Amino acid sequence: LLGLALVPGVVGNWLLQCSSCVDQAYFADEKIKENVKDADLSVLMAQLKQVRIREFEHREDEFYNKFFSKRQLGIMAQELQPVMPSAVAFLPERRWTNAKGISNTTKNVMLLRDSHLLFAAIGSLQHLATRADYWDSTIEKLDKDMVAVVSEQQDNRRKREVMLDQIVRTVAKVEVLQFSHAKTEEGVVRLEGDVQRFKSTSDENHASVVLGLDDVRNRTKSQDLVIQAFKDEFRAAVEREARADLVEKRKSSEADLEVALVKRSIEKLRWEEEQKTILLREEELRKSEDHSSKLHEARVAKEMEKKKILDLELMQEQEASNIRQEEAKREGEKELLKLRLESDERRAQMGVQEAIEKAKIEEEAKIKAARDNEDVNIRAMQAEMEEKKAQMLAAIKQTAEIAANWVESVYTSPTNLGLAIGSIISCIAGAYFAREMAILLREQLNKRLGRPSLVRKTNRRSYFSEASTWFLRLLRLKKPHGAEFDDVVLHPKLHQQVMRLADATRSAKTRRMPLQHAMFYGPPGTGKTMVAQRFAEYSGLEYAIMSGGDVAPLEEQAVTELHKLFQWVHRSRRGVLLFIDEADAFLASRKGSHMSESLRNALTTMLYHTGTPTSQFMLVIATNRPGDLDSAVLDRLDEAIEFGLPDYDARAAMVQLYFDMYISKPLNISWKRPKTTVSTAEEDSKNPSAAGAKAAPAKGSLARAALKPPSDNNNKAAEEEVWSPDDVDESALKEAARRLHGFSGREISKLFTSLQTHVLYGLQRREKGYKRLPKSMLFEVVDSKVKEHDRTAEFQVTGYNYEVQHSNPPSIPATPQTSMQQQMQRRAPEMLTTAAAA
């Protein structure tokens, strides 16, 4: 039917008729072309830069995908159309074949013209080739300039080397002159020494001659005259000879010295002139190089500026021409698109009308044929159903025979039976072993990678657990967020104080404020741990509960475990409420000498981690002895909340709450509920604190919520039944609450668990069982628990002393008596005598 309906559309669609034709751009003969001109290559290059190559998967499973992957590389037509409009065509419909060979049609498909993209790529390649030629010529010119610069630098290097050689030779000459001058000065000094030695020698000779003359003084005068004349002549000759030699030597040495000084001055002048010449040459070379470089830079800057101006002008002209061409192309394409759309719409309308008429005719023919052959079709269907039924029965029978044969083979053969039993036992043992190993592995992983060993309980969940909790709340299978305190009974003032702190903690992160640390103190069993858990859930925090008694056994490892604990706390995404129960076990005062070194170190570590305000965790400590805590710990606490024993209203609410929890729901034993809950004036007069609490109830207080009667059908039916005066009703529960004065919430919970055991024991002894609970049983359990409570208080004060009472029957054990009771019995006669005298 689909193929027949598509036939007219195929015949009337010109695009499908020529879908196998080659693109017109490949027929490049000039005979069939007109308005031939060069394409703007820079525009094609700019368009190709904006084309984005994408990687995608084909949506339909076509016959084409049998040979090629559905993951393809290509261009999106919607992204290409704004950049290159001529490369995108719009097809009214596209026919394709799926993997099963069925023909399908897709309407309004955009097609890429591969010829346009190919020739655009060729034009861009030509543009790049032209630019590459320009770049090659520029690089060759730069190479030539660099060769000239390098040769000029080499010439300058050679000149500098020649100048350095001359300087080295001049320095060597100066050093030689300095050496010769030193030698000359040394000769002059040596000559002066020789002159001094000669003078001393002549003086010694003269002295010896004078002594000789004194020895021959007694000679004759003639001899004296001759000797004197000889002496005079000799002295004159000696003086003349000595004077002539000295003058000659001095003159020669002075002449040599003058020659050396003149040579030195000449060399010095020559060296100075050479230095001046070298400096002048270097200055001239530097000036010439600076001048040439400046001229080169100016020439290059001028050429670049001219080139930039020419390039800008060329780009502006190209952009203007491109804009004009694009506008003309767009106008022509718009007109062509309008004409194509009009013609396609007309053809589509005609095809749709033809298809509708043909489909009507075919449907009418089919309906008529079905009416004419109705009895034949019914008989064929019945035969087919009978055949299927027979096949089904045969298959069931064959399967039953196979199963019976298998069971028979197992039971008849002891080996097969043993193997079957062994397989079943092995499967059970394997499942059990796998479960135990999984539990052990989970515990080990949790110990090593999960929460620290100090954390006893936490509600930190994974993303899956949080999602499941959110889904359960959405289905109303779990209490919504904000109803965490609905089953908690608190005094109105205490409830108001806790909710104030919880609301402040809930909005601390939005207000960018640190979390406040708090202390819960009070008697045992008053709900400190439970309130901390609900507090964390209400405020959006995770909670981690640890005991202060777990720190002392760790000894030296306590500090390490505390560091691990706070590292684990800082990994939380939402923040953690760290609750330390029995905090006085390791946060006690350091003033006493009984604290060990490990506990002192643990306390110091705790003070270190809580010393600065933080928004990552909130510390809540619970203790029964707040006075034993260290002063530094108390200084770090922002709030101190006292959890006292419940008053009458709270006890009444707890009694009704635990009665429903432990008696009504598990044992199906109801109590008589009034239609309206009104407190009598007598109860208000007996319990003024309860009257005050009722006069100003806290918003959301569960003491009021616990007193509301349930609305289920069972309770309605119980109200319609006849009640006995001995059955438990509201007045009995209130009387029980009154008798439980001084009880904590934990003690009241234990009382009702004990009451549950009494009821179960009574059910075993009675055949019919209980439909309602008698008051006698309730008051019996309450009185026994009150006596136990009083005894426990006396044990803590006076101790315990056992005494046998002979008056009791042997089947009933003697009641233990405290020392206080013994003193009262001993003093009873004295008290009676005193009373009689009075």
C-alpha positions, 0 to 999 in steps of 0.5 A: 500500500505504501509503495502504491501510494508513493508511485504518483509522487515519484512520477511527478517529482523531477528531482527524483527522476534526475537523481542519478544525473551528474552535477551540472558543474562537471559539464564544463564545456563553453558551449553550455556556459555563459557569464564566465569570469574568474572567481574570487579566490580570497573569498573562497579561502575565507569561506573554507576557513569557516567550514567545520568538519564534524564527526557524527552517526547516521540516525537511520539504519540503511542498506549502506551501513551494511558495508560502511560504519554509521560513524561518519566524517562530514559537514553539517548543511545547516552550519555550511549554509550561512557560510557557503549558500551555493554549496547547499541544496534543499531536496523535497524528499529522499528515497533510501533503502533500509537494512532489510531492503524496504524502501523509505522516504525522508521529506525536506532534506538538505544536500551538500554539493560536492562539486562546489566544495571541490572547486572551492578547495581547488580555488583555495589551493590556488590562492595558497600557491600564489601566496606561497610564490610571494612568500618564496620570493620574499624569503629569497630576498631576505636570504640575499640581504642576510648574506650581505649582512653576514659578509659585512659582519665577517669584514668587521670581524677581520678588521677587529682581529687586525686591530687586536693584533696591533694592540698586542704587538704595541703592548709587547714593545712597551713591555720590552722598553720597560725591561731595557729601562730596568736594566739601564737603571740596574747598570747605573746603580752598579756603576755608582757602587764601583765608583764608591769602592774605588774611592774607598780603595784610594783612601786606604792607599793614601792612609797606608802611604801616610803611615809609611811616611811617618815611619821614615820621618827620621830620614834626611830632608833630601830624602823627605823632599824626594819622597815628598816630591814623589808623593806629590807627583804620585798623588797628582798622577793618581788623581789625574788618572782616577778623575779621567776614568770617572769622567769617561765612565760617567759621560758614557753612562749618561749618554746611554741613559739619555739615549734610552730615555729618548727612545722610550719617549719616542716609543711612547709617542708612537704608541699614543698616536697608534691608539688614537688612530685605532680609536678614530678608526673604530669610531668611524666604523661604528658611525658608518655602521649605525648610519647604514643600519638606520638607513636600512631600517628607515627604508624597510619601514617605508617599504612596509608602510607602503605595502600595508597601505596597498594591501589595505586598499586591495582588501577594501576593494576585494571586500567591496567586490565580494559584498556586491557579488554576494548580494547579487548571488543572494538575490538570484538564489532567493528568486530561484528558491522562491520559484522552486518552492512554488513549483515543488509545493504545486507538485507536492499538492498534486502528488498528495491528492493523487495518493489520497485518491488512490489510497481511498480506492485501494482501501475500498477495494480491500474492504469490499474483498474482506466483506466478500471473503469473510467466511473464508478468512474465519475458517482460515483463522480457526484452522491456524488456531487449531494448528497452533494449539496442537503444536503447543500441546505437543511441545508441552507433552514432549517437555513433560516426557523429557522432564519425567525421563530425567527425574526417573533417570535421577531416582533410578540411578544412585550415582545420578541421585548422589550427583544431583544431591551433591550439586544442590548441596554444592550450590547452596554451600557456594551461595552461602560461602559467596555471601559470607565472603562478600560480607567479610570483603565489604567489612574489610573494605569499609574498614580500610577505605570507608569510615574510620574505626572510631565511627560506630554509626553514620548515615553517609550514603552514595549517590545511588542511595540518595537517589533512592531515598529521594524516589521513596519520598516522592512516592510517599513511601518515606517521610518527607524532608522536615518531618524528622521530629514528628515521632520525637516527644520533647518539652515545648521549650526544649523543642523550640530551642532544638528547632531554632538551632536546627534551622540555623544549621540548615541555613548556615551554608547559604548564609556563609556562616560557620556551624555551631558546636553544641553540648547535650547534657542531662540524665541517661535515656532522655533522647540525646543521641536520637535528637542528634540523629534527627537534628542532622537529618533535618538540617541536611547534614550527615551524622557520625556517632562515636563513643568517648570510651572508644578512645582510651583503649587505642592509647598511642593510636588514639591521635592517629585515629582522631586525625583519620576521623577528621580527614573523613569528616572533611571529605563530606559533601554536605557537612557532618554532625559529629556526635560524641556520646559519653564525651567525659570519658576522654574530654575530661579536665586535665587538672586531675593527675589520673589522666594518662599521656595518651588521653591528654594527647587525644584531648589536645588533638581534639582541641586542635581540630575544633579550635577554629570555626568551620562550615564542614562539621558540627561537633555535638557532645553528650554527657551526664557529667558536664562538670567533668569536661575540660575548660577548653572543650567548654570554651569551644561550645556555642550552645549548651542544651539540657535534656531533663526528665520528661514531665507529665505531658511528655510521659503521657505522649510517650506512653501512648506512643510506645503502647501503639508501637509495642502493643497495638501494632504487633499484637493487634490489641487496641485501647479505647480512644476518645473522640476528642482529647481534652485534659481534665481540670483535675489532671491540670491541678495535679500537674501544673507543669503539664497545664503550662505546657498545654497552654503554650504548645510548641509548633510541630510538637510531637506530644500533641501529635502523639495524642491524635487518634488514628484514622484507620478503619480498624480503630473505627471498628474498635470504637463502634464495639462495646468496651468493658470498664476494665479495658485500657483506655486513655485514663488508664494510660494517663494514670500510668504516666502519672505513676511513672514520675522520674522515668526517662524515655528509655525506661518507658520504652523498656517498660512497654517491651516488658509489657509486651512479654507479659501479654505474649505469656498471657496469650500462650496460657489463653486459647482465645487470646486478648482482644483488649488489654486489661488495666490490671496487667498494665498497672501490674507492670507499671508498679513493678517497674516503679519498684525497680526504679526506686530500688536502682536509685537506692542501690546507687545511694546506700548499696545492696545487702541481701536479707532472707524473709521467712514469711514469704512462701518457699516458691517465691524468692525473698525480696532483696532489702536495702540498708535503708529498708533494714534501718526503717524496720529496726526503727519501726517500734521506736516510731510507733512508741513515739506516735502513741505518746504524741 
